[in-house]
Each structure stands twice: as structure tokens, then as C-alpha cells.
Amino acid sequence: MSQLDMLRNHFSQTTSITGVEAAAIYKIRALPRRISDLEAQGWSFDRVWKTDTSGQRYKRYTVLTIPAKME
């Protein structure tokens, strides 16, 4: 299964993901690139910077729209 297929499956179950989640669960090391690949296919995402309890910043990607042929 490709990384994009793993992300499509992930987003069919939940609407968001972080880089740490992508790396730990799916072994995806370049999440921003994969998100860009999905956007090229018609997906749209919101990006929000957050800070964890240790002060480390991270970005959460949330699906806004899925292309009609993918729903």
C-alpha cells in the first residue's frame, strides 16, 4: 500500500493527522509532501500550529474537502 493510500484510508476514519502520528503509525517521514500530493489530486486541508506540553511546536493537518470521486 502506498503512503497516499495509507493517508486516504486514515482520513476515511478520522479527519486530522500530525507529523508524529504519520511517522509512528505509517512510517511517513515527509508528511507535508504527501499532503501536497493529495492537494494536487483535489483535496484541501487546514493547517494549524499547536504546542505540546513540553513546548514543542507541531502542525496538525485537517481535511476540509475530499474530491467527489474519492468520497
N, C-alpha and C positions, 0 to 999 in steps of 0.2 A: 504494500500500500504506500502511495507517495505521501509526502508531507502535506501537500494540498488536500489530498483525500482525507488524511487524518484530521486536518483542521475543519474541513466541511462536515465530517462526522461529529466532531466536537461541538460545532456550532448548531448542529441539529438537536443537541441535548441541552446546551447552555449558551448564553449569549456573549460571554466575555472570556478573555484569557490574558495572562501576563507572560512575559518572557521566561520567568522562573517556572511557571506552570508548564509552558511549552517545552522547555528543556527537560524538566523532571519527568513529565508524563510521556511525551512523544519524541524526545531526543532532538527537538528542533532548536538549533543554536542561532539561527538568523530569522527570528520571528518577524521583525519589520519587513524583511524582504518577502517572506511568504504572504504577509498581509498585503503588500504592494501587488504581488501576483494575483491575489484574489480580487483586489480593486480593479485590476486590468480586465478581469472577467465580469465586471459589473457589480461587485459587492461594494458596500460602503460601510465605513467604520468610524466610530468616535474614539478619540484618543484622550485619555485623562492621566495626568501625572498624579501619583499618590506617594505617600511616605509611610514606611512601615514603622513599627515601634522602636526600632534601633536607629531611625533617622535616614535609612537607605531609601532613595527615591526609585520608583519604578513606574512603568506605563501600563495601563490596562486598556486593552482594545475591546470595544463593544460593537457588535454587529448592529447596524442601523437598517440596512436593506440587503436582501438576498435576491440575485437575479431571478426573474419569474420562472425560467426554465429549470432552476435548481430547487425551487420550493417543493 
